[in-house]
């Protein structure tokens, strides 16, 4: 009997995935960029996002989308492990380079704090 219980536990563990941490800080950044500077803005944003995703384990997602009808309007989905990860992120050299490099390009910025419907749901 003990052997059957042990086998069931082993088989059950093969199918279960380790639980990933639930993000504690999720928000939307809505921006309007000067159309004349949009190409340069995209270069700086891409560079900053790639650096954050590669170098910062506390940055879970930075996903930027541009509107088709208004290509200088974008929304960024930001997901951080916790507030400390966000605070660390905004002090990194790559974020500061992005922020300083795009200050004159950003015409509007709205930061929307959110409550996820299913916090444990992960982006594939």
C-alpha positions as a Markdown table, in Angstrom:
| # | Residue | x | y | z |
|---|---|---|---|---|
| 1 | Unk | 0.0 | 0.0 | 0.0 |
| 2 | Unk | 2.8 | 2.4 | 0.9 |
| 3 | Unk | 4.4 | 1.7 | -2.5 |
| 4 | Unk | 1.2 | 2.7 | -4.3 |
| 5 | Unk | 0.9 | 6.0 | -2.3 |
| 6 | Unk | 4.6 | 6.7 | -3.1 |
| 7 | Unk | 4.1 | 6.1 | -6.8 |
| 8 | Unk | 1.0 | 8.3 | -6.8 |
| 9 | Unk | 2.9 | 11.1 | -5.2 |
| 10 | Unk | 5.7 | 10.8 | -7.7 |
| 11 | Unk | 3.4 | 10.7 | -10.7 |
| 12 | Unk | 1.4 | 13.7 | -9.3 |
| 13 | Unk | 4.6 | 15.7 | -8.9 |
| 14 | Unk | 5.5 | 15.2 | -12.5 |
| 15 | Unk | 2.3 | 17.0 | -13.6 |
| 16 | Unk | 2.5 | 19.9 | -11.2 |
| 17 | Unk | 4.5 | 23.0 | -12.1 |
| 18 | Unk | 6.3 | 25.0 | -9.4 |
| 19 | Unk | 4.2 | 27.9 | -8.4 |
| 20 | Unk | 5.5 | 31.2 | -9.8 |
| 21 | Unk | 5.3 | 34.3 | -7.6 |
| 22 | Unk | 2.2 | 36.4 | -8.0 |
| 23 | Unk | 3.1 | 39.9 | -9.2 |
| 24 | Unk | 2.4 | 42.4 | -6.5 |
| 25 | Unk | 2.6 | 45.5 | -8.7 |
| 26 | Unk | 0.8 | 45.6 | -12.0 |
| 27 | Unk | 0.0 | 48.8 | -13.9 |
| 28 | Unk | -0.6 | 50.4 | -17.2 |
| 29 | Unk | 1.5 | 53.3 | -18.5 |
| 30 | Unk | -0.4 | 55.3 | -21.2 |
| 31 | Unk | 1.7 | 57.6 | -23.2 |
| 32 | Unk | 1.4 | 60.0 | -26.1 |
| 33 | Unk | 4.6 | 60.6 | -28.0 |
| 34 | Unk | 5.6 | 63.6 | -30.2 |
| 35 | Unk | 5.0 | 62.1 | -33.7 |
| 36 | Unk | 8.1 | 63.8 | -35.1 |
| 37 | Unk | 10.2 | 61.9 | -32.5 |
| 38 | Unk | 8.4 | 58.5 | -32.6 |
| 39 | Unk | 11.0 | 56.5 | -34.4 |
| 40 | Unk | 13.8 | 57.6 | -31.9 |
| 41 | Unk | 11.4 | 57.0 | -29.0 |
| 42 | Unk | 10.8 | 53.4 | -30.1 |
| 43 | Unk | 14.5 | 52.7 | -30.3 |
| 44 | Unk | 15.1 | 54.0 | -26.7 |
| 45 | Unk | 12.0 | 52.1 | -25.4 |
| 46 | Unk | 13.0 | 48.8 | -27.0 |
| 47 | Unk | 16.6 | 49.2 | -25.6 |
| 48 | Unk | 15.3 | 49.9 | -22.1 |
| 49 | Unk | 12.7 | 47.1 | -22.2 |
| 50 | Unk | 15.2 | 44.5 | -23.4 |
| 51 | Unk | 17.7 | 45.5 | -20.8 |
| 52 | Unk | 15.2 | 45.4 | -18.0 |
| 53 | Unk | 13.8 | 42.0 | -19.0 |
| 54 | Unk | 17.3 | 40.5 | -19.3 |
| 55 | Unk | 18.9 | 42.0 | -16.2 |
| 56 | Unk | 16.2 | 42.4 | -13.6 |
| 57 | Unk | 14.5 | 39.3 | -12.2 |
| 58 | Unk | 11.9 | 41.5 | -10.4 |
| 59 | Unk | 10.7 | 42.9 | -13.7 |
| 60 | Unk | 8.2 | 40.2 | -14.8 |
| 61 | Unk | 6.7 | 41.9 | -17.9 |
| 62 | Unk | 7.1 | 45.2 | -19.8 |
| 63 | Unk | 4.8 | 44.8 | -22.8 |
| 64 | Unk | 4.4 | 47.9 | -25.1 |
| 65 | Unk | 1.6 | 48.2 | -27.7 |
| 66 | Unk | 1.1 | 51.1 | -30.1 |
| 67 | Unk | -2.4 | 51.9 | -31.4 |
| 68 | Unk | -3.0 | 51.4 | -35.1 |
| 69 | Unk | -5.2 | 54.4 | -35.7 |
| 70 | Unk | -3.0 | 56.7 | -33.5 |
| 71 | Unk | 0.5 | 55.3 | -33.8 |
| 72 | Unk | 2.0 | 57.8 | -31.3 |
| 73 | Unk | -0.3 | 56.5 | -28.5 |
| 74 | Unk | 1.0 | 53.5 | -26.6 |
| 75 | Unk | 0.2 | 51.5 | -23.5 |
| 76 | Unk | 2.8 | 49.5 | -21.6 |
| 77 | Unk | 1.7 | 46.7 | -19.3 |
| 78 | Unk | 4.1 | 46.6 | -16.4 |
| 79 | Unk | 4.4 | 43.7 | -14.0 |
| 80 | Unk | 6.8 | 43.7 | -11.1 |
| 81 | Unk | 7.4 | 41.0 | -8.4 |
| 82 | Unk | 6.8 | 43.6 | -5.8 |
| 83 | Unk | 7.1 | 47.3 | -5.0 |
| 84 | Unk | 10.8 | 46.9 | -4.1 |
| 85 | Unk | 11.5 | 45.4 | -7.6 |
| 86 | Unk | 9.8 | 48.5 | -9.2 |
| 87 | Unk | 11.8 | 50.9 | -7.0 |
| 88 | Unk | 15.0 | 49.1 | -8.0 |
| 89 | Unk | 14.0 | 49.2 | -11.7 |
| 90 | Unk | 13.5 | 53.0 | -11.8 |
| 91 | Unk | 17.1 | 53.4 | -10.4 |
| 92 | Unk | 18.8 | 51.3 | -13.0 |
| 93 | Unk | 21.1 | 52.9 | -15.6 |
| 94 | Unk | 19.0 | 51.6 | -18.5 |
| 95 | Unk | 15.8 | 53.0 | -17.1 |
| 96 | Unk | 17.4 | 56.4 | -16.3 |
| 97 | Unk | 18.9 | 56.5 | -19.9 |
| 98 | Unk | 15.4 | 55.8 | -21.3 |
| 99 | Unk | 13.7 | 58.4 | -19.0 |
| 100 | Unk | 16.2 | 61.2 | -19.6 |
| 101 | Unk | 16.4 | 60.4 | -23.4 |
| 102 | Unk | 12.7 | 60.5 | -23.9 |
| 103 | Unk | 11.6 | 63.4 | -21.6 |
| 104 | Unk | 11.2 | 65.9 | -24.5 |
| 105 | Unk | 9.4 | 63.2 | -26.6 |
| 106 | Unk | 6.6 | 62.3 | -24.1 |
| 107 | Unk | 3.6 | 64.7 | -24.5 |
| 108 | Unk | 1.3 | 62.8 | -22.1 |
| 109 | Unk | 1.9 | 60.2 | -19.4 |
| 110 | Unk | -0.7 | 58.5 | -17.3 |
| 111 | Unk | 0.2 | 55.7 | -14.8 |
| 112 | Unk | -2.8 | 53.5 | -14.0 |
| 113 | Unk | -2.5 | 51.3 | -10.9 |
| 114 | Unk | -4.4 | 48.0 | -11.4 |
| 115 | Unk | -5.8 | 45.0 | -9.6 |
| 116 | Unk | -5.4 | 41.9 | -11.9 |
| 117 | Unk | -8.5 | 39.7 | -12.2 |
| 118 | Unk | -6.5 | 36.6 | -11.8 |
| 119 | Unk | -3.1 | 37.6 | -10.3 |
| 120 | Unk | -1.6 | 34.1 | -10.6 |
| 121 | Unk | -2.2 | 34.0 | -14.4 |
| 122 | Unk | 1.0 | 34.2 | -16.3 |
| 123 | Unk | 1.7 | 35.5 | -19.8 |
| 124 | Unk | 2.9 | 32.6 | -22.0 |
